[in-house]
């Protein structure tokens, strides 16, 4: 009898150990992979006459270069680990690539100096992962919103131009079977963020081409009020060119 009780105790201990092991392995398995945003493919915007020949510095603030986030999936029924996402390197590379299409003599700098400077600052990066579990599948809705401030200052620090560029994206997936967790969430988050970067680059291209909605609204307002200032890249470039000629003549 004692031998049978000892055997049962040993089996219970082994069963408990197996349960604890499975539990911890399950926890480790649910920790999501890091989403590293790949380089965005920036289209050739065929800038034509809007390619700027004036020399200008390019300053991208460190917050953009180091941009990353931990995105906790939203769900009414479950609690998930945050998904790490690294955005900075891809966003910085996209900004440099797109800017060089418009500015033929742009020089990236670590800090603004006493020279004409184009500056990009981060206003918002808002990624969202929404989980909708069903009977036989799990739906993931992933979105990303990116907002950047675009400004140009003269050599003496006077702001000549400032506006906001926005990029958004949304992707979904319904292929996951129930109970498989969020194995595809990091990939969807990477795609949504990369598409938001491309969308933001398109908006900046529209700004540099004077076709952004905000600039167009200001041009219309100036037709009613002659005193209303028009912030167009053409005006900024003319201002820089005129100041450079005056400085050379001093």
Legacy VTK file of the C-alpha trace (Angstrom):
# vtk DataFile Version 3.0
C-alpha trace
ASCII
DATASET POLYDATA
POINTS 250 float
0.000 0.000 0.000
2.793 2.411 0.945
4.569 1.597 -2.313
1.389 2.365 -4.290
0.945 5.700 -2.477
4.583 6.600 -3.197
4.110 5.788 -6.850
0.992 7.955 -7.025
2.819 10.833 -5.323
5.681 10.541 -7.813
3.235 10.602 -10.732
1.479 13.649 -9.332
4.799 15.458 -9.004
5.748 14.580 -12.588
2.341 15.725 -13.835
2.681 19.009 -11.931
6.194 19.528 -13.292
4.969 18.856 -16.837
2.093 21.319 -16.402
4.402 24.049 -15.129
6.865 23.394 -17.974
4.130 23.599 -20.603
2.825 26.785 -19.001
6.184 28.545 -19.129
6.941 27.294 -22.619
3.551 28.584 -23.692
4.340 31.996 -22.207
7.649 32.117 -24.050
5.974 31.068 -27.294
3.492 33.936 -27.040
6.191 36.618 -26.815
5.995 38.317 -30.233
8.859 38.838 -32.635
10.247 42.330 -33.118
8.823 44.074 -36.176
11.716 45.751 -38.006
10.390 48.016 -40.733
12.090 47.310 -44.042
13.308 50.049 -46.387
10.386 51.687 -48.164
10.436 51.775 -51.956
10.149 55.487 -52.758
8.778 56.216 -56.255
10.532 58.532 -58.671
8.336 61.608 -58.375
9.712 63.130 -61.618
10.117 66.555 -60.048
11.112 68.348 -63.240
11.349 72.092 -62.744
10.942 71.811 -58.975
14.414 70.392 -58.454
16.140 72.925 -56.187
19.735 73.825 -57.075
20.381 75.992 -53.996
22.596 74.377 -51.359
20.688 73.426 -48.212
21.360 71.379 -45.076
19.109 68.495 -44.044
18.470 67.998 -40.336
16.477 64.952 -39.207
15.832 65.117 -35.485
17.087 62.191 -33.334
13.521 61.254 -32.357
12.985 60.153 -35.970
16.290 58.310 -36.208
15.589 56.399 -32.990
11.866 55.870 -33.500
10.540 52.646 -31.991
7.468 51.566 -30.054
5.918 48.725 -28.094
2.442 48.106 -29.474
0.052 46.175 -27.235
-2.680 44.486 -29.294
-6.209 45.541 -28.358
-8.720 42.838 -27.477
-11.887 42.657 -25.399
-11.300 39.047 -24.362
-7.526 38.541 -24.060
-4.381 40.280 -22.874
-1.366 40.155 -25.196
2.308 40.986 -24.929
3.366 44.279 -26.557
4.922 43.929 -30.008
8.257 45.794 -30.392
8.537 47.721 -33.667
11.665 49.508 -34.931
10.884 52.322 -37.382
13.725 54.870 -37.245
16.287 53.534 -39.777
13.674 52.954 -42.502
11.998 56.340 -41.939
15.296 58.234 -41.960
16.426 56.502 -45.164
13.095 57.290 -46.863
13.337 60.979 -45.930
16.887 61.259 -47.277
15.992 59.417 -50.491
12.875 61.487 -51.181
14.546 64.812 -50.298
17.426 64.202 -52.711
14.934 63.978 -55.551
13.986 67.622 -54.942
17.216 69.146 -53.597
20.303 68.481 -55.708
22.730 69.991 -53.171
21.410 68.731 -49.835
23.862 67.885 -47.034
22.717 65.824 -44.010
23.916 67.394 -40.737
23.938 66.272 -37.105
22.883 69.694 -35.807
21.446 72.826 -37.489
24.119 75.445 -38.200
24.148 78.945 -39.667
23.055 77.803 -43.108
19.691 77.326 -44.859
18.235 74.151 -43.346
15.428 71.765 -44.189
14.215 70.087 -40.980
12.038 67.045 -40.332
10.525 66.534 -36.880
8.288 63.747 -35.625
4.826 64.805 -34.504
3.047 61.444 -34.234
3.602 57.757 -34.793
0.443 55.878 -33.824
0.314 52.141 -34.584
-2.761 50.098 -33.632
-3.243 46.307 -33.597
-6.851 45.223 -33.041
-7.743 41.562 -32.374
-11.227 40.205 -33.142
-11.448 36.508 -32.182
-14.090 34.376 -33.866
-15.293 30.791 -33.647
-12.834 29.393 -36.178
-10.566 32.326 -36.981
-8.987 35.457 -35.585
-9.147 38.747 -37.468
-6.299 41.227 -37.122
-6.794 44.869 -38.061
-3.534 46.808 -38.088
-3.130 50.500 -38.834
-0.380 53.100 -38.622
-0.453 56.895 -38.711
2.639 59.020 -39.135
2.805 62.825 -38.912
5.930 64.890 -39.598
6.668 68.601 -39.396
8.476 69.908 -42.472
10.184 73.284 -42.144
12.814 75.409 -43.869
14.873 78.039 -42.045
17.162 80.692 -43.484
20.831 80.976 -42.524
19.978 83.403 -39.703
17.379 81.014 -38.223
14.266 82.688 -39.620
11.514 80.179 -40.388
10.521 80.553 -44.041
8.208 77.583 -44.341
6.469 75.087 -42.069
3.717 72.545 -42.621
2.659 69.006 -41.680
2.967 65.825 -43.744
0.795 62.832 -42.871
0.916 59.178 -43.879
-1.640 56.503 -43.018
-2.106 52.808 -43.749
-4.387 49.902 -42.813
-4.022 46.163 -43.380
-6.068 43.152 -42.223
-5.653 39.395 -41.950
-8.307 36.730 -41.371
-6.224 33.608 -42.095
-5.326 32.809 -38.506
-7.083 29.806 -36.983
-8.508 30.130 -33.513
-5.973 29.565 -30.746
-2.844 30.204 -32.838
-2.140 33.559 -31.189
-0.733 36.565 -33.033
2.013 34.982 -35.094
1.263 37.248 -38.091
0.834 40.488 -36.113
4.495 41.668 -36.293
4.516 41.183 -40.069
1.267 43.100 -40.521
2.542 45.876 -38.254
5.708 46.113 -40.358
3.699 46.357 -43.588
1.291 48.966 -42.210
4.128 51.140 -40.913
6.124 50.849 -44.143
3.052 51.833 -46.178
2.443 54.801 -43.862
6.029 55.932 -44.495
5.476 55.736 -48.269
2.216 57.680 -47.906
3.981 60.377 -45.863
6.719 60.645 -48.515
4.016 61.180 -51.143
2.553 63.995 -49.030
5.968 65.632 -48.661
6.473 65.320 -52.415
3.159 67.126 -52.905
4.340 69.869 -50.551
7.577 70.346 -52.474
5.573 70.363 -55.711
3.147 73.009 -54.355
0.192 70.639 -54.767
-0.483 69.867 -51.102
-4.083 70.605 -50.013
-2.973 72.996 -47.247
-0.831 75.031 -49.644
-3.619 75.086 -52.247
-6.036 76.417 -49.593
-3.587 79.216 -48.739
-3.237 80.140 -52.409
-7.035 80.417 -52.703
-7.171 82.528 -49.528
-4.545 84.892 -50.949
-6.799 85.633 -53.925
-9.322 87.111 -51.479
-6.849 88.742 -49.108
-3.712 90.132 -50.814
-2.065 90.454 -47.393
-2.359 86.702 -46.797
1.048 85.041 -46.919
1.528 82.201 -49.401
3.824 79.439 -48.210
4.995 77.769 -51.390
8.313 76.081 -52.016
8.791 78.333 -55.045
8.531 81.375 -52.763
10.955 79.865 -50.259
13.508 79.022 -52.951
13.220 82.527 -54.410
13.778 83.940 -50.924
16.890 81.792 -50.398
18.220 82.656 -53.854
17.696 86.381 -53.310
19.403 86.300 -49.926
22.338 84.363 -51.356
22.806 86.972 -54.110
22.637 89.828 -51.587
25.145 88.078 -49.345
27.512 87.508 -52.284
27.262 91.180 -53.227
28.117 92.451 -49.715
LINES 1 251
250 0 1 2 3 4 5 6 7 8 9 10 11 12 13 14 15 16 17 18 19 20 21 22 23 24 25 26 27 28 29 30 31 32 33 34 35 36 37 38 39 40 41 42 43 44 45 46 47 48 49 50 51 52 53 54 55 56 57 58 59 60 61 62 63 64 65 66 67 68 69 70 71 72 73 74 75 76 77 78 79 80 81 82 83 84 85 86 87 88 89 90 91 92 93 94 95 96 97 98 99 100 101 102 103 104 105 106 107 108 109 110 111 112 113 114 115 116 117 118 119 120 121 122 123 124 125 126 127 128 129 130 131 132 133 134 135 136 137 138 139 140 141 142 143 144 145 146 147 148 149 150 151 152 153 154 155 156 157 158 159 160 161 162 163 164 165 166 167 168 169 170 171 172 173 174 175 176 177 178 179 180 181 182 183 184 185 186 187 188 189 190 191 192 193 194 195 196 197 198 199 200 201 202 203 204 205 206 207 208 209 210 211 212 213 214 215 216 217 218 219 220 221 222 223 224 225 226 227 228 229 230 231 232 233 234 235 236 237 238 239 240 241 242 243 244 245 246 247 248 249
